């Protein structure tokens, strides 16, 4: 494989970590901002969750797929899928079915798990590339 693979996979992992971090920031900061700045209460949190999922899921799936092709570590992929499932459940059905507390817990846990999984995906991918270059 060429260096473009490493660049693409690494870039996608960084984008996915950024999305996960934005999701985490949203979940932690939005309630505080609503209390401090009442006019922000008009923002629809459910709508934001869907928009974030539309960005996070494809980028994460592509990054994990490219990374797995390089390092073949199923543990990283498993944790990535768990994180994505938590985000999907937290951002869609948990809010309406179980309330905002469960929504926030699932979303925060999912964002953290995805961020860590992308970190290891990137690290293992880079390590695999360096091992191939030394041969």
C-alpha positions as CSV (number, residue, x, y, z in Angstrom):
1,X,0.0,0.0,0.0
2,X,1.1,3.5,-0.6
3,X,1.6,6.5,1.6
4,X,-1.8,7.9,0.5
5,X,-3.4,5.2,2.5
6,X,-1.6,6.3,5.7
7,X,-2.5,9.9,5.0
8,X,-6.2,9.1,4.3
9,X,-6.6,6.8,7.3
10,X,-4.8,9.2,9.7
11,X,-6.7,12.2,8.4
12,X,-10.0,10.4,8.8
13,X,-9.1,9.3,12.3
14,X,-8.3,12.9,13.2
15,X,-11.6,14.2,11.7
16,X,-13.5,11.5,13.5
17,X,-11.9,12.4,16.8
18,X,-12.8,16.0,16.2
19,X,-16.4,15.1,15.5
20,X,-16.5,13.0,18.7
21,X,-15.0,15.9,20.7
22,X,-17.5,18.3,19.3
23,X,-20.3,15.8,20.3
24,X,-18.8,15.6,23.8
25,X,-18.5,19.4,24.0
26,X,-22.1,19.8,22.9
27,X,-23.3,17.3,25.5
28,X,-21.4,18.9,28.4
29,X,-21.6,22.6,27.4
30,X,-25.1,23.0,25.9
31,X,-26.9,22.7,29.3
32,X,-24.6,25.3,30.8
33,X,-25.1,27.6,27.9
34,X,-28.8,27.3,28.0
35,X,-28.8,28.3,31.7
36,X,-26.3,31.2,31.1
37,X,-27.8,32.4,27.8
38,X,-31.5,31.7,27.7
39,X,-31.9,32.7,24.1
40,X,-29.9,29.5,23.1
41,X,-32.8,27.4,24.5
42,X,-34.4,27.7,21.1
43,X,-31.8,25.3,19.6
44,X,-33.2,21.9,19.0
45,X,-30.8,19.4,20.6
46,X,-32.3,16.4,18.7
47,X,-31.7,18.1,15.4
48,X,-28.1,18.7,16.4
49,X,-27.6,15.0,17.3
50,X,-28.8,13.9,13.9
51,X,-26.5,16.4,12.1
52,X,-23.6,15.1,14.2
53,X,-24.4,11.5,13.5
54,X,-24.5,12.2,9.8
55,X,-20.9,13.5,10.0
56,X,-19.5,11.1,12.6
57,X,-20.8,7.8,11.3
58,X,-19.5,7.8,7.7
59,X,-16.1,9.3,8.7
60,X,-15.7,6.8,11.5
61,X,-16.8,3.8,9.4
62,X,-14.3,4.7,6.6
63,X,-11.5,5.4,9.0
64,X,-12.0,2.2,10.9
65,X,-12.2,0.2,7.7
66,X,-9.0,1.7,6.3
67,X,-7.3,1.2,9.6
68,X,-8.4,-2.4,10.0
69,X,-7.1,-3.2,6.5
70,X,-3.7,-2.0,7.8
71,X,-3.5,-3.4,11.3
72,X,-6.2,-6.1,11.5
73,X,-6.9,-5.4,15.1
74,X,-10.5,-6.5,15.9
75,X,-10.5,-4.9,19.3
76,X,-10.2,-1.4,18.0
77,X,-13.0,-2.0,15.5
78,X,-15.2,-3.6,18.3
79,X,-14.7,-0.5,20.5
80,X,-15.4,1.8,17.6
81,X,-18.7,0.0,16.8
82,X,-19.7,0.1,20.5
83,X,-19.0,3.8,20.6
84,X,-21.0,4.4,17.4
85,X,-23.9,2.3,18.7
86,X,-24.0,4.3,22.0
87,X,-24.0,7.6,20.0
88,X,-26.8,6.3,17.8
89,X,-29.0,5.1,20.7
90,X,-28.2,8.2,22.8
91,X,-28.8,10.6,19.9
92,X,-32.1,9.1,18.7
93,X,-34.2,6.9,20.9
94,X,-32.8,7.4,24.4
95,X,-33.8,11.1,24.6
96,X,-37.5,10.5,23.8
97,X,-37.8,7.1,25.5
98,X,-35.6,7.5,28.6
99,X,-35.0,11.2,29.1
100,X,-32.2,13.7,28.7
101,X,-30.0,12.2,31.5
102,X,-29.8,8.8,29.7
103,X,-29.3,10.6,26.4
104,X,-26.3,12.5,27.8
105,X,-24.8,9.5,29.5
106,X,-24.9,7.4,26.4
107,X,-23.8,10.2,24.1
108,X,-20.8,11.2,26.3
109,X,-19.7,7.6,26.8
110,X,-20.1,6.9,23.0
111,X,-18.1,10.0,22.1
112,X,-15.3,9.1,24.5
113,X,-15.1,5.5,23.3
114,X,-15.0,6.6,19.6
115,X,-12.3,9.1,20.3
116,X,-10.1,6.5,22.1
117,X,-10.8,3.9,19.4
118,X,-9.8,6.4,16.7
119,X,-6.6,7.2,18.6
120,X,-5.6,3.6,18.7
121,X,-6.7,3.0,15.1
122,X,-4.5,5.8,14.0
123,X,-1.6,4.7,16.2
124,X,-1.8,1.1,15.0
125,X,-2.1,2.1,11.4
126,X,1.0,4.3,11.7
127,X,2.9,1.6,13.5
128,X,1.9,-0.9,10.8
129,X,3.1,1.4,8.0
130,X,6.4,2.1,9.8
131,X,7.0,-1.7,10.2
132,X,6.4,-2.2,6.5
133,X,8.7,0.6,5.5
134,X,11.6,-0.9,7.6
135,X,11.4,-4.2,5.7
